[in-house]
């Protein structure tokens, strides 16, 4: 399982020794997956400069993992995160496509625990969800996971027991393709997470008993005065009364914010400045993983463009962008090609702009580059409620996309499909400004599908229903509408290959994402998991079309275990994902091959939303 | 244990897909219903009125439960300092609550009010409340009470928050009480009884603890006002308050 060190690390050691001599002394420490020099194709084995975080890599056919609670230095303080093999985040699990792996997970916690392999296709009883896949791992016992590795790419693992994930019970998984090629000269894993010194149960209670507890960016009198100056008294009154009549805030962006969170990159806070090394003219693959409990991140490297080559571990046709919004639980692989000896900031900003974490990409240790300022707190427009309006910038784009849809372009759909078939790079065209749409108006399957709300408006668990949900795949997302560089859209993603199952769907399942922010109730179709009768049924062997409608005011990353979701974004082949983020009042259509018999978890990957009941079991039989 | 777990899992997996839907009874629920609660002192203050009297005031609410069903305790009262009179309990209620609309709870229970002294006659009643957040973000607690003698009374409290900064607020507050029938025993004429308007500025040291200063204006209405005047007292009162809103 562990790795011997050899290879040409001398070069790096020499360089490192020059800048920080003490690091060389640490080279006998456990192998680091977040080591500055990363991982390169040319060396089968892994080297290390070593560091005091104890990061390690585990691989081989039999892997042993130990879950503990330990006192550790973290986020600039000392706390007792849940560790795996002595570190939090845990070790990098590095597998190879085609291997059969045994992972023995021993729980040293006083309470039940588990590990879920996020995005990995495996038998359901190896999926690691207590109460769905298995009973959980009791204290002082070991569970033997065993499965064939049938895919490659960037994934991650985390606890699926209670709120343990918030305590740092997570880590990265990389599966090398059978030929071992990482597709670049060097790679670095960038695992983003959010850490709080509060007990996660306290966080959850605060959300339950005191709405808006962590939001210190609410609207104040000053904002209203600004609005009056900008758009006049009448419009301001109209807008404010619309929101307050709905009893909603346009600034509910993230429930848990930088007011309690310290954002971490590979387990380090911004001041620690985790550094990734490169050599000029190398191509470097960054494996971006959002392992946060609650935080959407916007990731960018000022001065460097990124070529997205995989989403959720699955290859996509290369797309050049400058910024990526990474929803909770998503992963993206990007290739960067830094030319000179410059240093660059790896910058991950929380979606609500309440905080950031950064690292540095440099040719030697001890460097740093300019750290961008946090951008202004974005505000939701009326588009979030599924109705366009004219007062807010955010919604203008929705208005136009609505218009485009209504003007219905059967003809433009044809044109679009042509584009998609003949010119796969099409989405890049004219995609150099956030305000400019990358794609011509088109009819997505979802646009033609009418959705249905429950007659009771989804009951007491839903404070709103989206009156006119639309596809918002071609929008960059809240706060990124006006940036002057390229942002990744879901509509940009094109699968790099045809997936094995291209049948038309034969069963349609529609689920609505619902919530009651005032009481912190989250659910599907207004019904919490504890109130649900039974599982959602996918007929074994069928091709399923899953329609999701976001009836809430928040973005939700929805995760299906065990099966890929092919996003019907108008491109062919479609991208396939394990986690799909829905904007407020958005509807999406996903194709799923129900080829994995058993029970699978299906839930919002915002940890406290899941724990509040936004969770279902999908039964494939 | 380990073998047992594996055996159970294997059984589940080897079984037919139909069996796979059933969760073995010894497995935990993947997501558990959560229960929580809070005790909130919305007002805990010292008031000084225009008759230069000092009055200690409290107004608290506590609840425990899940998302739909909760148990509430509400208590409100005041004690004039140095007047030799016992504490005036405006209400002490225990209620069962059900969420009936996304922002509204219907609550029913029992309560008591009156002067807290050994020889006092407390007024016991049953009460039904509508409790929640009205459009335009007004927090409302409105209730109808029926006492042992069949007298029906109404009370409504409304609060609104204007955010000045991220941690400070102006908060206007209104409370109004009325009686359907006259209650001689409890000294309450019929019609509108009283109106109290307040405005406070509170500053949060934390979400849990926020001291405030404020002013209020209290006026007897209708027959209550006449009665008060006949007794030689003023029907209206103004004052300033210093206090804290806190919860745990």
Contacts between the chains, C-beta under 8 A, distances in Angstrom:
chain1	res1	chain2	res2	distance
A	112	B	28	7.1
A	123	B	13	6.0
A	124	B	13	7.0
A	124	B	20	7.2
A	125	B	9	4.1
A	125	B	10	7.3
A	125	B	12	5.7
A	125	B	13	4.4
A	129	B	30	5.9
A	130	B	27	7.1
A	130	B	28	5.5
A	130	B	30	6.1
A	131	B	23	6.4
A	131	B	27	5.0
A	131	B	28	4.8
A	131	B	29	5.3
A	131	B	30	3.6
A	131	B	31	7.9
A	132	B	23	7.4
A	132	B	30	5.1
A	133	B	9	7.7
A	134	B	5	6.6
A	134	B	8	7.5
A	134	B	9	5.0
A	134	B	12	8.0
A	134	B	27	7.6
A	135	B	5	6.2
A	135	B	8	6.7
A	135	B	24	7.3
A	135	B	26	6.3
A	135	B	27	4.6
A	135	B	28	6.9
A	136	B	27	7.7
A	136	B	28	6.2
A	137	B	5	7.7
A	138	B	1	6.3
A	138	B	5	7.8
A	141	B	1	4.6
A	141	B	2	5.6
A	141	B	5	7.2
A	142	B	2	5.1
A	143	B	2	6.9
A	143	B	5	5.9
A	143	B	6	7.6
A	144	B	2	7.0
A	144	B	6	6.2
A	160	B	30	7.6
A	204	B	34	7.1
A	205	B	36	5.1
A	206	B	207	7.4
A	208	B	34	7.3
A	208	B	36	5.1
A	209	B	36	6.3
A	209	B	37	7.4
A	209	B	38	4.2
A	209	B	247	7.5
A	210	B	38	7.6
A	210	B	207	5.7
A	210	B	247	7.4
A	213	B	207	5.4
A	216	B	166	4.5
A	216	B	167	7.5
A	217	B	166	7.1
A	218	B	163	5.8
A	218	B	166	6.3
A	219	B	163	6.7
A	220	B	163	4.7
A	220	B	164	6.1
A	220	B	165	5.8
A	220	B	166	6.9
A	221	B	162	6.6
A	221	B	163	6.9
A	221	B	164	5.6
A	241	B	136	7.1
A	244	B	135	7.5
A	244	B	136	4.7
A	244	B	137	4.9
A	245	B	135	4.8
A	245	B	136	5.7
A	246	B	135	7.6
A	247	B	103	6.1
A	247	B	133	5.5
A	247	B	135	6.4
A	247	B	136	7.8
A	247	B	137	5.7
A	460	B	68	6.9
A	460	B	99	4.8
A	460	B	100	6.9
A	460	B	101	6.2
A	460	B	102	5.3
A	461	B	67	7.5
A	461	B	102	7.5
A	462	B	102	6.5
A	463	B	102	4.3
A	463	B	103	7.0
A	516	B	67	7.7
A	516	B	102	5.2
A	518	B	102	7.2
A	518	B	103	6.0
A	518	B	133	6.2
A	519	B	67	5.6
A	519	B	99	7.3
A	521	B	67	4.8
A	528	B	31	8.0
A	528	B	33	7.7
A	528	B	67	7.2
A	529	B	29	8.0
A	529	B	30	7.2
A	529	B	31	4.4
A	530	B	29	7.3
A	530	B	31	6.7
A	530	B	32	7.2
A	530	B	33	4.2
A	534	B	21	7.4
A	535	B	21	6.0
A	540	B	17	5.6
A	597	B	17	4.4
A	597	B	20	6.3
A	598	B	12	7.9
A	598	B	13	6.9
A	598	B	17	7.3
A	598	B	20	4.8
A	599	B	20	5.8
A	599	B	21	6.3
A	599	B	23	7.5
A	601	B	30	6.6
A	610	B	31	6.8
A	611	B	31	6.5
A	611	B	34	7.1
A	612	B	34	7.3
A	613	B	31	6.1
A	613	B	33	7.9
A	615	B	30	6.6
A	615	B	31	4.7
A	617	B	30	7.3
A	619	B	20	6.9
A	619	B	21	4.6
A	620	B	17	7.0
A	621	B	16	8.0
A	621	B	17	3.5
A	621	B	18	5.5
A	621	B	20	6.0
A	621	B	21	6.1
